[in-house]
């Protein structure tokens, strides 16, 4: 089974079908540092146009027997010609991080993945396209798999040392029949700590309750502090990735000038289109150390909508009761 693709000229249209591809603008990924090799994803599923993860990585849910194609752009921002090798290699998610294997180590997903061309010769300050193809076997078992499509260049240094540099695009592919597994998570506790040097940090414990990996980002605000102080937002430290069922902490470094508290801490975390907000009252240790974890209260769009619906039903019930009483009195 092949996924139907549509011409690039139609990809930006509002009526692009979910089975098509959306062309990712060049700003979808941060530009490479000057004087380096860079790689970025060019195509993303049109149904995921609002998902920032799908515009940076190959993120999709595929049925067994499906074949997909994704274009990547490889750039050379150096002043010299660069030979570049393109290949998939194994990756995994564990201990709160997306980790990749050494060299060209393979796994099940890399066995389904090919890159054409496999080698490029990039002139100075030039770029070229390559196509990544994933051919899922008809008997593939359900589950999420991870890999990286690498662009690698090797330079010869004096002596016997060969310097190898590579940059890549992550792959998160869920396999299974029907719709993809849900993406969801909870923020369970907030923990205040002071690290060496006295800097305060908040640790948010996150549990991946869905069936897809999470790449977490977000921020934290402090309110109702000593003397009515407030502070923030403070960005969460990037790099936390959770596989299905995994639990890890997301660290939010704060300013040295913050007093101990107490504070009302409100953390907002997101992965793709899923966002969660949680809050708790915390107090930082006066010296280096970690306070006791504090359970949080949750608010989310779904919770807010449910509360609004419940209040509407209560209001409707009251109105109907009043009308019923008036009718009975008139009779």
N, C-alpha and C positions, 0 to 999 in steps of 0.2 A: 504494500500500500504506500503510495507516494502522496505527500502533502502538496496540495495545489498552491503554486506560487503565482504572484502577479507582477506585472512589469514595474520597475522602479518609479516610472512617472506617475503611477497610480497609488504608490505606497503612502504618500502624504495626504491622500484624500480622506475625507471623513467617513466615506462609505466602504473603506477597505475591509474585506472579510476577515474574520478572526483566524482563518486558516492561512492567510497570506503573511507576507513579511513587511515590516516597517523599516524604512531606511533610517538608521540611527545617525543624527547629526554629529559632526566632528567634535562638538563640545561635550558629547556624552561621557567621555573619559578625560581626565586631566591630561594635558599635553606632556609628552616625554621631556625630560630634562635636556637642555641644549647639548648637542654633541653626543647623541646616543641613538640606539635602536629602539623604536616604539612599535606597539601593536594595539589595535583597537577593533572592536566588533562593529561591523557595518550594518548587519541585518538583525532584526528582532521580530518576534511574532507581533502582528498588528493588533492582536487582542491584548497585548501587554504594553501598549504605548505609554500607559501611565505608570508602569512599574520601573523604577530606576535600576533595579537589579537586572532586569531583562535587557536593559539598554547598555549594560556594561559587560555582562556575562552571558554565556549560552545557558539559559534557564528555560526548561520546557518539560511538559508531560507528554510522553509518547506511548502509543499502543505498540505491542509486539508486531513486527512486520513493517514498521514505518521507516521511511527514509527521509531525512531532512538535509538541507544544505544551508550553510551560513557563510557569508563572506567576511573576511577580516582584511584590514589594511595594515601593511607593514611599512614603516617609515625609517629613513636614514637621515638624521639631522646633523651628521658629522661632515667634515670636509674631505672625507676619503671614501672611495668605493668600498662596499661591504658585502662579502658573501654571507648569506643568511640561510640557515637550515630551519625547516618548519616540520614539526612533528607533535603528536599527542603523547602525553606521559601521565602516569598514575597520580592520583591525589586522594586525600581522605579528610574526614572531619572528626576531630576528637580533642578533648581537653580544651575546648573553647577556641579552637583555631582551625583554619583551613590549611592543611599541610600537604606538601607535594613531595613526591619521591625523587631520589637522586637519579640524575642522568635520564635515560630513556626507559626506565622501569615501566612495565605495562600492567594493565589490569583488564577486567572484562570490558569496560567502556572503551578503552583505547583499542581493543581488538575490533570494535565496531566502527572506529573512527579513522578517517584518512584525510590527508591534506594535499591539495593540488594547487600549485606545484610544491614539491618537497624541498626545493632550493631556489633561492633568488640571488641575483647579483644586482645590488642596489647602487646606483650612482650617487655621488654626494648630493645631499639635500633633495632626495627623491623618495617616492613611495610607490608601492605596487599592491595589487590585490591577490588574494589567495582564497580558495574555497574549502571549507571544512564540511565533510560529508559524514553523517552518522547513519549507519544501516543496522537497524535493530532486528535481530533474528526473530522469526515468528514464534519460537519457543522460549523467548527471554522471560525470566522470572520477574515478578513484580519487585519494586524497590527503587530507591534513589541511588545513583552512582555519580562519582566525581572524577574529574580529570582536568588537565590543563593543556591547551594548545600553545606550544612554545615557539618563539622566534629566537634562534640562537646564533650568535656570531662568536668566532674564536680568533683571538689575536695572538701573534707570536711575540713573546717577550724575550729579552736576552737570556741565554742559558737554555735550560731544558724545560722551563716552566711555560705551559700553554694557558693563557688566560681566556676563560670562557664566560661570556655574559649572555643572559637570556631574559626575555620578558614574555608574559603569557596572558591568555584569556581563560578564565575559569569556566568549567562546565559543570552544571548541576542538572542532571537528567533523571527524571522520575519515569519509571516504566510501569505500565499497568493498563488494564482495560477500563473503559468508562472515563469519567472525569478524573482530574488529578486529585491527590489527597489534599486535605485542607492545610493551610498555613496558619498557625496560631501559637501564642505563647502567653505565659503569665509572669508577672513580676511579684515574687513572693515575699521578699524581705529587703530592707535597707539597713546597711551597717556603716556606722561612722568610725573612722580610724585616723590616726596621725602617723605618718610614716617618718622615717629617719629624716631629720632636718626640720621636723615640725609641720610639714605641709598636710592639711586636712584632705581626706578623700572619702567619697561615698562609694560603697560597693552595693550594687543592685543584683540580687540573685534572680536569675531568669531561668524558667523551665520551658523547654520546647514541647508543647503539647500537641503539635500538629505532625504531619507526615512529610514535611519538606525542611531542608536545612535553612537556617536563619543567618543573615549577615546583619548584625545589630549596630545601630547608631542612634543618636539622640542627645538629649541635654537634661540638665537639672537646674531647678530654681530653688532658692531658699527664701522663706518669708516668715513673718511673725517672730523674728529673732530678738535678742536683747535690745530694749529701747525701741521696738517696732522696726528694726532693721530688716532689709531684704537684700538679696544679692543674686546675681546670675543674669542670663543663663550661662552655665558652664557646659562645654561640650564633653560628651562621653568619649572615652578613649576608644579609638577605632581598632578593629582587628578581631572582635569576638564573633566567632561563628559556631553555631550549635546545630548538631545533627538531631534528627527526630528522637524524642525521649530524653535528650541530654539536659543537664542542668549546670550552669556556670555563672560566674559573676561578671558584671560589666562595671568597670571602674570609671569614676568621674573625678578627676583631680580638681581641687578648688584653690582659692587664693589663701596665701599665708596669713593675711590680715584678718581672717574671720575669727570672731570670738567663739568660745566653746558652744554657746547656745543656752537653752534649747532653741531649735529651729523646726519649722514645718518644711520638710523637703518634698518637692514634687518632681518626679522623674518622668520624662517622656521618652519612650523607646520605640523604634520602628525597624521593620525589616520589609523592604518592598512596600506593598500597599497596606500592610498590617501595622497598626499603631496601638500602643497601650500606654496608659498613664496611671501612675500609682503614687501615693504619698504616705508619709509617716512622720512622726515627731522624733527627732534625733538630737543627741548631744555628743559633741566630739570629746574624746579623752583630752585631759589637759596636757598630758605627756604622751610620748610615743606609745602607741598601743591601739587595741581594737575594742570598741564597745560591743555590747550584746546586740545581736541582730534583732530588728524590730519588724514584726509583721506589718504589711501595708494594707491600705484600703485601695480598691481599684476603681477607676472610672474609665470608660471607653465609649466610643460612639454607640456601640450596640447596647451598652448598659443605659446610656442616656435615653436612647430611643425607647427601650423597654420601660423605663421609668415614666417617660412622657405618655406612653400608651396606657400604662396602668392608671396614671392620674386622670387621663381622659375618660377611661371607663368608669372610674369612681365618680367623676363629675356627671357623666351621663346617667348613672344609676340614681344619683341624688335627684336629678331633674325629673326622671321618670317616677320616682317615689312621690315627689311633690305633686306632680300632675295626677297621680293616682289618688292621693289624699283629697285634692280639690274635687275630682270627679265623684268620689264617694260622698263628700259633704253635700254636693249639689243634689245627688240622688236622694 
